[in-house]
Amino acid sequence: MRILGIDCGTAITGWSIIEVGSSPQLLDCGIIETHKLSHESDRLLDLGDSIGQLIDTYHPDSMAIEDIFFFKNAKTVIKVAQARGVVMYKAAAAKMEIRSYTPLQIKQRITGNGRAEKTQVQFVVDKIFSLNGKLKQDDTVDAVAAAYCLYLESAGSISKKS
């Protein structure tokens, strides 16, 4: 089973691919950037095309996406919601299972503390996947953490069935 992890944004979207086997392995990760001077609809189209390419390349079975939790700026939340909708559409069109997690849920599952700092999440993700500090981009770390949450959820349901 493969999990696509997503931390959605309009300017930068973090992504990751985790292979689930006897232990989870991070196959690949990165960011999708859209040009800030591009029209809003072009940015969404670029994001959708990039997500489609990831799906075509890695053939994930499911997607874990960070939920919109809180924004101070209504314009920002609307734009992120639009981007999130495009990403979810691409995953649904590919018949992928989709799970959504709030930042608080992700932090709780990764570090044991829902109020953990980003550096704590990065530290734990680094240890889980033996990355030796290679991941520097917050959006990528968040995408890996989201995918790992779905891995933990599936591992729990697998162990309950046994």
matplotlib code that plots the C-alpha trace (Angstrom):
import matplotlib.pyplot as plt

x = [0.0, 1.2, 0.1, 0.2, 0.6, -0.4, 0.1, -2.0, -1.4, -1.7, 1.9, 3.5, 2.0, 4.1, 3.8, 5.1, 4.8, 5.1, 5.3, 3.6, 5.1, 6.6, 7.6, 6.8, 9.4, 9.5, 9.8, 9.9, 8.7, 8.9, 6.9, 4.8, 5.2, 2.9, 4.0, 2.7, 2.0, -0.1, -3.9, -5.6, -7.2, -3.9, -2.3, -5.1, -4.7, -0.9, -1.5, -4.0, -1.7, 1.2, -0.9, -2.1, 1.5, 2.3, -0.6, 0.4, 4.0, 3.5, 0.0, -0.9, -3.9, -4.8, -4.2, -3.7, -4.3, -3.9, -7.2, -7.8, -7.9, -7.6, -6.7, -6.7, -7.2, -10.5, -8.9, -6.2, -8.6, -10.6, -7.6, -6.3, -9.7, -9.8, -6.4, -7.5, -10.6, -8.5, -6.2, -9.1, -10.8, -7.7, -7.5, -11.2, -11.0, -8.2, -10.4, -8.1, -9.2, -9.0, -8.4, -8.2, -6.3, -6.2, -2.8, -3.6, -4.3, -1.1, 1.0, -0.7, -0.2, 3.4, 4.8, 2.2, 1.5, -1.2, 0.5, 4.0, 6.2, 7.1, 10.6, 9.4, 7.3, 10.4, 12.6, 10.2, 9.7, 13.4, 13.9, 11.0, 12.4, 16.1, 16.5, 19.5, 18.1, 17.5, 14.0, 14.2, 10.9, 8.0, 5.4, 7.2, 7.7, 3.9, 3.1, 5.2, 3.6, 0.1, 0.9, 2.4, -0.9, -2.7, -0.1, -0.7, -4.4, -4.1, -1.6, -4.1, -6.9, -4.7, -3.6, -7.3, -8.3, -5.5]
y = [0.0, 3.5, 6.7, 10.2, 12.8, 16.4, 19.7, 22.0, 25.6, 27.7, 29.0, 25.8, 22.3, 19.7, 16.1, 12.7, 9.1, 6.4, 2.7, 0.6, -2.8, -4.4, -0.8, 2.5, 3.8, 7.3, 6.8, 10.4, 13.9, 17.5, 20.6, 21.9, 25.6, 27.8, 31.1, 34.0, 36.2, 33.6, 34.0, 32.1, 29.6, 28.9, 28.2, 25.7, 24.1, 23.7, 22.2, 19.7, 18.8, 18.2, 16.1, 14.1, 13.5, 12.3, 9.9, 8.6, 8.1, 6.5, 4.9, 5.6, 3.8, 6.5, 10.1, 11.8, 15.5, 18.2, 19.8, 23.6, 24.3, 28.0, 31.1, 34.7, 35.9, 34.9, 35.4, 32.9, 30.2, 30.5, 30.1, 27.1, 25.6, 25.9, 24.3, 21.5, 20.9, 20.5, 18.0, 16.0, 15.9, 14.4, 11.8, 11.0, 10.7, 8.2, 6.2, 6.8, 6.6, 10.0, 10.8, 14.3, 15.3, 18.6, 20.0, 19.2, 15.6, 15.3, 16.8, 14.5, 11.4, 12.2, 13.7, 12.8, 16.5, 18.3, 21.6, 20.6, 23.0, 22.4, 21.6, 18.8, 17.3, 17.6, 15.9, 12.9, 12.5, 12.7, 9.8, 7.7, 7.7, 8.0, 11.2, 12.7, 16.2, 16.1, 17.5, 21.3, 22.5, 22.7, 21.8, 18.6, 17.6, 18.2, 16.1, 13.2, 13.6, 13.5, 10.3, 8.7, 9.4, 7.4, 4.7, 4.5, 4.4, 1.6, -0.3, -0.1, -1.4, -4.2, -5.2, -5.2, -7.5, -10.1]
z = [0.0, -0.8, 0.9, -0.6, 2.1, 1.4, 3.2, 0.9, -0.1, -3.1, -3.3, -1.8, -1.4, 0.4, -0.7, 0.3, -0.7, 2.0, 1.2, 3.8, 4.4, 7.5, 8.4, 6.6, 4.1, 2.7, -1.0, -2.1, -1.0, -2.1, -2.8, -5.6, -6.1, -8.2, -9.5, -7.3, -10.3, -12.1, -12.2, -9.4, -11.8, -13.5, -10.1, -9.3, -12.7, -12.2, -8.7, -10.1, -13.0, -10.5, -8.2, -11.2, -12.2, -8.7, -8.8, -12.2, -11.1, -7.7, -7.9, -4.2, -2.8, -0.3, 0.6, 3.9, 3.7, 6.3, 7.1, 7.3, 11.0, 11.6, 9.6, 10.7, 7.1, 5.3, 1.9, 2.8, 4.0, 0.8, -1.4, 0.6, 0.6, -3.2, -3.6, -1.2, -3.2, -6.4, -4.6, -3.2, -6.6, -8.2, -5.4, -5.6, -9.4, -9.0, -6.6, -3.7, -0.1, 1.5, 5.1, 6.6, 9.7, 11.6, 12.5, 16.1, 15.3, 13.3, 16.1, 18.7, 16.7, 15.7, 18.9, 21.6, 22.1, 20.0, 20.8, 19.7, 17.8, 14.1, 15.2, 17.4, 14.5, 12.2, 14.8, 15.2, 11.4, 11.0, 13.5, 12.2, 8.6, 9.5, 7.4, 9.2, 8.9, 5.1, 5.2, 5.7, 4.2, 6.7, 4.0, 3.1, 6.8, 7.3, 4.3, 5.6, 9.0, 7.5, 5.6, 8.7, 10.6, 7.9, 8.2, 12.0, 11.5, 8.9, 11.1, 14.0, 11.9, 10.5, 14.1, 15.2, 12.4, 13.3]

ax = plt.figure().add_subplot(projection="3d")
ax.plot(x, y, z, "-o")
ax.set_aspect("equal")
plt.show()
